[in-house]
Amino acid sequence: MNFVKRLLNKPIMLDLYTDRAELITYSPIVKAAKVFPDWWKALPKTTRIPFELGQKSTMKKCTGFTDLYQKGIILPMWTDLEVEVDALGGDGARWQHADEQSGIVPHPQFQRGEYLHNDSYQHLKLVSPWYANCVEDVQWICVQPMWNFDAPDRIIVPPGVVDYKFQHGTHVNLFIPRTDEKEIVFIPQGQPLLQIIPLSERPVEFRFHLVSSEKLRGIQNGKLWFVDMMRNQKKILTRCPFEEKNT
């Protein structure tokens, strides 16, 4: 039992790489417990409701909420971003990052069939400047920290599961619903964008690595297959695991 307890208490180490020093200073990845939303912090634990007796509990006492913020880490938006989305029936968008260097990749309709059709939703992938590596074969679920969004219906971050032993990107897919008119959607620097939670009871520790752009490109995985990319990649990396050198 002591062995099991020690194993469950052993942190999962996640190494986070970037070639941009300002991100570590101004937009670092943090533990989720650091980003409880301000509206929740302002809530009293109990309140009175008109015409009812006694105190009623608020979300300040909701364990489902508080336990969520004890899990995993938060990837914040690393720069201000404006996205101009065409109106309903349109099929395009334009964008500008304040840092003038971040990237976005539009996802074409054929990749998801008729789901969330492009004439009603704009699908984009924000190319994250952070790359992650975990030497252990641990799966992580990536979800939208919707409680930190003022208007979560305007930006939808779909969930997914990743394994940072075999792939290292922390890119963020999102959908923006189109409205009756062309609209500009703003995502500010520092906005909690993605919550990354290990599918494990063990706690998470992480450390930052500032590396050269050349080394960061080496950490990124190239696209070598048209089909079964993840399966082939995992097969090779299981034989030749990621090793950090000269950090």
N, C-alpha and C positions, 0 to 999 in steps of 0.2 A: 504493500500500500504506500509506503514511503517513497518507493521508486516511482510509482505512478504519479504521486503528488509532485515529486520533483520534476518529472517529465512535463506535467501539465503547467507547472509554473515557469518552465524554461521559455524565455522569450523567443519568438520567431524574429530573426534579424532580416531587415529589408534594407538593401543598399540603394540609395537614390543618387542618380548621376545627372549633372547638367554642365554645360559649358558657359553658363551665364551667371556670373558672380552676384548680380543684383537680385536674382531670384532667391538666393539663400538669405539675403538681407531683408528684402522687402516683400517677397511672396513665398515664404517657405511652406513646405508641406508640414502639417501639424497633426497632433493627436486630435481626434474628434472632440474630446472633452474640452478642448480650447475654444470651440466655436459654438457653444450654446447660444441660440439666437437672443438678441436683445429683448424682444417682446416677451420671451419666456422668462428671462431674468427679472423683468419688471412685474411679473405676476405675483400676487400674494398666494400663500399656500391655501388659504380658504377665503371665502367671500360670502356676503349675505345676498340672497335673492329676494326682491320685493314680494311681499305677501306669503313668504315661506319662513318657517321657524328654523333656527339653528344656522350653523355655518356649513357651506358646501365646498367640497374640495375642487381645486382647479387643476390644470395640467401640471402644475408645479409638483404634484405628488404622483404623477403618472409614471410608473416604473417602466412601462413599455417605451416611453419617450426617453427617460433618463438613462435606461440601460443601453439604448441605441447609441447615445453619445459617449458611452464608455467603450465602444467597439471601433477598432481600426483607426484609420487616418483620413485626413481631408486634403484633397488637392484643390487649392484656390485658383481662381483666374489670375493669371500672371501679368496681365496688362489690360487696360481699358479696350473694349471692343464694341464697335457699332456694326450692326448688320441691317441693311435695308432689304426688306422682303417684299416681293411683288404681291399684289392683291390676289384674292381668290380667282382661280382660273389661270393665273400666271405660272411661270415655271422657273423663275430665276431669283437671284439675290446678289447683292454686292456688299463688301465689307471693308473695314479699315481698322487695323490695330494701332494703338497709340505708340507701340514700340517700333512700328514700321518694319518688323522682321518676322513676326509669327506667321504661321501658315494655316490655311483652311483647305480641306479637300471636300468638294461636293460629292454626295453619293447619288449615282443615277438610279432611276426608277427600277430598271430591270433587276437590280440586286435584291429587291424585296417584293417583286411582283406587284400586286395591287394594294398591298398594305400601306396605309397612310399615304395616299396618292400625292404625287408632287404638285398637282394643281390645288391641293388643300394644305399641304405641309412642305416646308423646306427642310431637307435633311442635309446636315453638314457634319464634318468631323474636324474638331479643333486639334491641330497638331501640337501636342504638348512638348515643351522643352525639357521635361523630366523623363528619365528612363530608370526602370527599377530592376533589381536582380535579387533573387532569393535562392540561396544554395539548396534549400529544402524544397521538396516537391509538394508545395502547398497551393491549394486553389484559393482564390480571392474573389469575392463578389463585389462588383462595382455598382453603386446605386446613387441616385440623385439625393442630395441632402435637402429635400423639398421644404423642410421647416425653416431653412435659411433663405428661401426665395420669397421676395415680396409678392410676386405674381407667378406662382409655379405653373399656372395654366398657359403662360406665354412662352416658356422654355421647357421642353420635355427632354430629360436625359434618360435614355432607355438603359435598363440593367443588363449586366453581362457577367460572365465568370472568366477569369484569366489565371494563368500560372506563370509567375515571374521567374521560374527556373528555365522556362523554355521560350518565352517571349518577353520583351522588356518595355514595350511602349505603354504610355499612360494616356493615350489620346482619348478625347471625349467626343462621343457621338451625341448629337442633339437634333431635335425636331422643333421647328418654329411654326405654329399654326398660322395660316394666312387669314387675313381679315378682309373686309369689304374694300379697304383702301390700302395702297402701298404704305408700309409702316417701317419705322426704324426701331430696332430692339437694341437696348444698351446693356452690356454686361460689364460691370465695373471691376477694376483690379481689386483683388482681395475677396471677391464673391466666392464662397464655398461652392465648388462646382461638382465634385465627385467624392463620395465616401467609399473607401476601399477597405473591406473587412475580410480578414482571413476566415475560412471555413474551418475553424479550430477554436477550442476553448483557451488556447494559450495566448498570453499577451504579446503585443507587438513592440519591438524596438526598431529604430531606424537611424541611419547615419547618412550625412550628405557627403558627396564627393564632387569637387569642382575639377573638371577634366578638360583637356583640350578638345576642340571640335573634331579633330582627327580621331581621337580615342572614342568620342561619343558616337561617331559614325561606325566605329568598329563594334560598339555595343548593340547598335541597331541591327535587326535581322533583315537580311536581304530577301527579296521575293524570288524563290528559285523554282517553284512549282506552280502549275496552273490549278491542280486539284490536290486535295489532301495535304495542304501546305503544313498545317499544324502537326499532323501525324508524322510526316517525313522529318520535320524539324525536330520533333521530340525524340524520334528514333536516333537521329544523329547526335543530338546534344546529350542524350543519356550515355552514349559511348564517349563523348568528348565534352564534359561539363564545362560551363562558363568558369573561367578563372580570372581573377583580377590581378593585374601585374603593373608594377611601377606607378601606383596611385600616389 
